[in-house]
Amino acid sequence: MNITVTHKLAKRLIEAEGEALSGQQLADEFGISRTAVWKHIKELEEMGYTIHSVKKKGYSLSGSPDSLQPAAVQALLKTRSLGREIEYVPTCASTQIIAHQLAQEGKPAGTVVLAEEQTAGRGRLARKWDSAAGKGIWMSVILRPAVVPQKAPQFTLVAAVAVVRAIEEVTGLKPEIKWPNDILIAGRKCTGILTELQSDADGIQALIIGIGLNANQDAADFPAELAGIATSLKMESGSGVSRQELVRAILYHLEVYTDLYISQGFGLLKTIWEGYSSTIGNQVRARMAKETLTGIAESITEDGVLQLRTPDGKLHSIYSADIEMAN
């Protein structure tokens, strides 16, 4: 069975949004026989798709598995380039590792790596990221922006805005951004963002943006040490969410805000970012490698650097730190 045709057929049925498509029409579109169409339909049913055969009308889709397979994600995708090429793996050590390799091999900007499970997911400072099978979005996006390497860190902030907008759009929840790379709901972490750079003397060759999003976990899915710290969209909304819809929304907003940043700079995005921030305006503790500072987080700069004012009135520029609320 040609799995590529099977996936294209799935994409076509999803895009029809419940409308029946005749077997002959599908046979003509894909250049195969009606018997072959029927065999591919059976293959999709075995994969978890619910397909109805309506006499004299054809096939209609009424349900699909919550899979991150390319056909399911790319159907109804609204982007120009992001996600138009997807590398899908059921399980891997880390989507970041695969994305780095693909970027070095010359894969185009917009290529996305999606996994159902990561066995060695990681966040900032090489910290472990729990990546349960089929529960979350474990994704890396390859970008090739024409900007100087010094502008790379801001893409973490750009991605954060894209993720919170996508979560709002799909679930109605009200996420917040904790500088520099965490997305919180009700004070608990649901998403981490990791931006890594491939560059040489000529500048940026590729940016790899990793996004780990807890979508459909229950409290029991998290290890004991994360109790009260981690959460998922399902736990906060009370119902499961479509991972496919979330990926499509994240990619759409990431493309929009990346274009905005490249064409107009960080000014407007800075205002949007600060509007979602759980950090700005609050007293926080910034733990750095050599010192810990406590003060009011006043703003971020055009370069995404946190501005922290300590009780002595001095304004400190924080480039990298663990941030926690200081009451």
Stockholm file with secondary structure:
# STOCKHOLM 1.0

chainA/1-327         MNITVTHKLAKRLIEAEGEALSGQQLADEFGISRTAVWKHIKELEEMGYTIHSVKKKGYSLSGSPDSLQPAAVQALLKTRSLGREIEYVPTCASTQIIAHQLAQEGKPAGTVVLAEEQTAGRGRLARKWDSAAGKGIWMSVILRPAVVPQKAPQFTLVAAVAVVRAIEEVTGLKPEIKWPNDILIAGRKCTGILTELQSDADGIQALIIGIGLNANQDAADFPAELAGIATSLKMESGSGVSRQELVRAILYHLEVYTDLYISQGFGLLKTIWEGYSSTIGNQVRARMAKETLTGIAESITEDGVLQLRTPDGKLHSIYSADIEMAN
#=GR chainA/1-327 SS CCHHHHHHHHHHHHHTTTCCBCHHHHHHHHTCCHHHHHHHHHHHHHTTCEEEEETTTEEEEEECCSCCCHHHHHTTCCCSSTTSSEEEEEEESCHHHHHHHHHHTTCCTTCEEEEEEESSCBCGGGCBCCCCTTTEEEEEEEECCSSCGGGTTHHHHHHHHHHHHHHHHHHCCCCEEETTTEEEETTEEEEEEEEEEEEETTEEEEEEEEEEEECSCCGGGSCGGGTTTBCCHHHHHSSCCCHHHHHHHHHHHHHHHHHHHHHHCSHHHHHHHHHHBSSTTSEEEEECSSCEEEEEEEEECTTCCEEEECTTSCEEEESSCEEEECC
#=GC SS_cons         CCHHHHHHHHHHHHHTTTCCBCHHHHHHHHTCCHHHHHHHHHHHHHTTCEEEEETTTEEEEEECCSCCCHHHHHTTCCCSSTTSSEEEEEEESCHHHHHHHHHHTTCCTTCEEEEEEESSCBCGGGCBCCCCTTTEEEEEEEECCSSCGGGTTHHHHHHHHHHHHHHHHHHCCCCEEETTTEEEETTEEEEEEEEEEEEETTEEEEEEEEEEEECSCCGGGSCGGGTTTBCCHHHHHSSCCCHHHHHHHHHHHHHHHHHHHHHHCSHHHHHHHHHHBSSTTSEEEEECSSCEEEEEEEEECTTCCEEEECTTSCEEEESSCEEEECC
//
